[in-house]
Amino acid sequence: MSIDTIFDRASSVITVLSFACFMGILLWTFLLRRSADFDSAAALPFADEESDHG
């Protein structure tokens, strides 16, 4: 088996794994309805703003 064949197969495997990971992230984000968690995380940078100006 030549080194070119090994690299071609490895490239294909990495592409498939990357796509599967991307689809998993999309499913986790949009289908599991985690918007409440994301909304609270998005507000974290502004949480201590009130105490600094008070």
Secondary structure per residue as TSV (DSSP state, phi and psi in degrees):
chain	resnum	aa	ss	phi	psi
A	1	M	-	360.0	127.7
A	2	S	-	-82.7	161.8
A	3	I	H	-66.3	-30.6
A	4	D	H	-64.8	-39.6
A	5	T	H	-65.6	-41.3
A	6	I	H	-62.5	-46.0
A	7	F	H	-65.6	-37.2
A	8	D	H	-64.3	-43.7
A	9	R	H	-68.3	-40.4
A	10	A	H	-64.2	-39.7
A	11	S	H	-62.8	-40.9
A	12	S	H	-65.9	-41.6
A	13	V	H	-64.5	-44.7
A	14	I	H	-63.6	-38.4
A	15	T	H	-62.6	-44.6
A	16	V	H	-66.0	-43.6
A	17	L	H	-63.6	-39.9
A	18	S	H	-64.7	-41.8
A	19	F	H	-64.7	-41.4
A	20	A	H	-63.7	-40.0
A	21	C	H	-64.3	-42.9
A	22	F	H	-61.2	-43.9
A	23	M	H	-66.2	-36.3
A	24	G	H	-63.3	-40.9
A	25	I	H	-64.5	-42.6
A	26	L	H	-62.1	-44.7
A	27	L	I	-62.6	-43.9
A	28	W	I	-63.0	-38.7
A	29	T	I	-76.4	-49.0
A	30	F	I	-98.0	-32.2
A	31	L	I	-90.7	-22.1
A	32	L	T	-88.7	1.5
A	33	R	T	53.5	54.0
A	34	R	-	-94.3	26.9
A	35	S	H	-63.7	-32.1
A	36	A	H	-64.8	-40.7
A	37	D	H	-65.1	-42.6
A	38	F	H	-69.4	-35.6
A	39	D	H	-65.8	-41.4
A	40	S	H	-69.1	-36.2
A	41	A	H	-68.6	-34.8
A	42	A	H	-68.8	-26.7
A	43	A	T	-84.6	-9.3
A	44	L	G	-58.7	-41.3
A	45	P	G	-62.1	-22.7
A	46	F	G	-98.7	1.4
A	47	A	T	-66.8	-39.5
A	48	D	T	-93.7	5.1
A	49	E	H	-65.4	-35.5
A	50	E	H	-68.2	-37.6
A	51	S	H	-73.9	-27.4
A	52	D	H	-71.5	-33.0
A	53	H	-	-99.0	2.0
A	54	G	-	-94.9	360.0
